[in-house]
Amino acid sequence: YCYYLEDGVEEDNEISFNLAAHIHPVSNIIANAGGGQQINPFSQSRDLILPADVTASGFYLTNLRNDIFGNAASGGWAGFAMPMLNSPIGAHKDANMRPGNRLTK
């Protein structure tokens, strides 16, 4: 990932006029999957701490309550990944909010 809002609690940021290019997944799992957008589910393991890493994107945005405009992406699984989190993760996992329910600005 080039631009990464990880935990889901990040809000009121401006991410503008950036270029995310030449993105490569951390492994060849996707390249060896036969093409297309359909892949097997992945779980956290000793070798894969963050399962989303097999589908690296230029922008990984876990909370859309931010100003995001004028950006471009090329490469990776998708230019923009916007997972819907039911609760924050990582260092903010105990925060009392639901990132997937936050409205865009």
Solvent accessible surface area in square Angstrom, and as a share of the most:
residue,aa,sasa,rsa
1,Y,66,0.25
2,C,64,0.38
3,Y,69,0.26
4,Y,73,0.28
5,L,21,0.10
6,E,73,0.33
7,D,12,0.06
8,G,0,0.00
9,V,35,0.20
10,E,44,0.20
11,E,47,0.21
12,D,95,0.49
13,N,59,0.30
14,E,115,0.52
15,I,20,0.10
16,S,27,0.17
17,F,155,0.65
18,N,39,0.20
19,L,118,0.59
20,A,0,0.00
21,A,48,0.37
22,H,153,0.68
23,I,14,0.07
24,H,119,0.53
25,P,41,0.26
26,V,107,0.61
27,S,44,0.28
28,N,100,0.52
29,I,68,0.35
30,I,29,0.15
31,A,82,0.63
32,N,120,0.62
33,A,51,0.40
34,G,76,0.73
35,G,54,0.52
36,G,61,0.58
37,Q,130,0.58
38,Q,158,0.70
39,I,47,0.24
40,N,117,0.60
41,P,131,0.82
42,F,64,0.27
43,S,87,0.56
44,Q,125,0.56
45,S,58,0.38
46,R,216,0.79
47,D,122,0.63
48,L,23,0.11
49,I,130,0.66
50,L,42,0.21
51,P,38,0.24
52,A,28,0.22
53,D,33,0.17
54,V,3,0.02
55,T,25,0.15
56,A,4,0.03
57,S,0,0.00
58,G,0,0.00
59,F,0,0.00
60,Y,11,0.04
61,L,1,0.00
62,T,4,0.02
63,N,1,0.01
64,L,51,0.25
65,R,77,0.28
66,N,7,0.03
67,D,53,0.28
68,I,52,0.27
69,F,90,0.37
70,G,49,0.47
71,N,27,0.14
72,A,52,0.40
73,A,32,0.25
74,S,65,0.42
75,G,41,0.40
76,G,33,0.32
77,W,61,0.21
78,A,38,0.29
79,G,23,0.22
80,F,73,0.31
81,A,23,0.18
82,M,95,0.42
83,P,43,0.27
84,M,142,0.63
85,L,27,0.13
86,N,106,0.54
87,S,59,0.38
88,P,4,0.02
89,I,55,0.28
90,G,45,0.43
91,A,101,0.78
92,H,88,0.39
93,K,135,0.57
94,D,130,0.67
95,A,40,0.31
96,N,157,0.81
97,M,54,0.24
98,R,119,0.43
99,P,3,0.02
100,G,17,0.16
101,N,99,0.51
102,R,96,0.35
103,L,139,0.69
104,T,89,0.52
105,K,117,0.49
